Amino acid sequence: MKVVGDDVRAAALALPQVRELFEWEMPTFRVAKKLFLTLPDGETSMAVKCPIAERNELVLAEPKKFWVAAHEVGGAWVRVRLEALDDLDELAAIVLDSWRQAASPKLLEEFADR
């Protein structure tokens, strides 16, 4: 199954307090005003929050799936090629992990209670 931008959109918008905005000529997703995901490159990839140490491990382990854009080298972001994702479960896990990094502690606690 090929993952597309609408799959990313559905996974992101299914999470609490997420809004989609169009900024920087692409769809962006925020949780309570904090950016956690973008859909650049004509929605063929996504950029998600990821601690730098973990990001570097991902890129080394799966370079056909993950990479770092030049302007994001110093930040906690990684790019993901949508066509390289295994399935919607993998997509959902990546989106959720990025959302968790941007969500407030209170929202995380409320979400965990579900």
C-alpha positions in Angstrom: 0.0 0.0 0.0 1.3 3.4 -0.9 1.0 6.1 1.8 -0.2 9.5 0.5 -0.6 13.0 1.9 -4.3 12.4 2.7 -3.3 9.4 4.9 -0.9 11.7 6.8 -3.6 14.3 7.1 -6.1 11.8 8.5 -3.6 10.4 11.0 -2.7 13.9 12.2 -6.2 15.3 12.4 -7.4 12.2 14.4 -5.2 13.4 17.3 -6.5 15.8 20.0 -6.3 19.6 19.4 -4.7 19.3 16.0 -5.2 22.0 13.4 -4.1 22.0 9.8 -2.8 25.3 8.4 -1.3 26.2 5.1 2.0 27.9 5.7 5.3 28.2 3.8 3.5 27.0 0.7 2.6 23.6 2.3 0.2 22.0 4.8 1.4 22.2 8.4 -0.1 20.6 11.5 0.0 22.0 15.0 -1.2 20.8 18.4 -2.3 23.7 20.5 -0.3 26.1 18.3 2.9 24.0 18.4 4.2 22.8 15.1 4.7 19.0 14.9 4.4 18.0 11.2 4.6 19.4 7.8 3.8 18.0 4.3 6.5 19.5 2.0 7.7 18.3 -1.4 4.2 18.2 -3.0 3.0 15.9 -0.1 5.4 13.2 -1.1 7.2 13.4 2.3 6.5 14.6 5.8 8.7 16.4 8.3 8.2 15.3 11.9 9.7 16.2 15.2 12.4 13.8 16.3 15.2 14.2 18.9 18.5 14.6 17.0 20.2 11.5 18.4 17.2 9.3 17.4 17.0 11.1 14.1 20.6 10.3 13.2 20.1 6.7 14.1 17.0 6.5 11.9 18.8 8.1 8.9 21.7 5.7 9.3 19.5 2.6 9.7 17.0 3.5 6.9 18.4 6.2 4.5 15.8 5.4 1.8 13.0 6.2 4.3 14.5 9.0 6.5 16.7 12.0 5.7 17.5 15.4 7.1 16.8 18.5 4.9 19.8 20.9 4.9 17.9 23.7 6.7 16.8 21.3 9.4 20.3 19.9 10.4 20.4 21.9 13.6 16.8 21.2 14.6 15.0 18.2 16.0 13.3 17.3 12.7 13.5 14.4 10.3 12.0 13.9 6.8 10.1 10.7 5.9 9.5 9.6 2.3 5.8 8.5 2.3 6.3 5.9 -0.5 8.9 4.2 1.7 6.6 3.6 4.6 5.5 0.0 5.2 1.9 0.7 6.0 -0.6 3.0 7.8 0.3 1.6 11.2 3.9 2.8 10.7 2.6 6.1 9.5 0.3 6.5 12.6 3.2 5.6 15.0 5.5 8.2 13.5 2.8 10.9 13.5 1.8 10.1 17.1 5.4 10.2 18.2 5.8 13.7 16.7 2.5 14.9 18.2 3.7 13.7 21.7 6.8 15.8 21.4 4.8 18.9 20.8 1.7 18.3 23.0 1.5 19.8 26.5 2.0 17.6 29.5 -1.6 18.0 30.5 -2.8 17.0 27.0 -0.5 14.0 27.1 -2.0 13.0 30.4 -5.5 13.3 29.1 -4.7 11.4 25.9 -3.1 8.6 28.0 -6.3 8.2 30.0 -8.3 7.3 26.8 
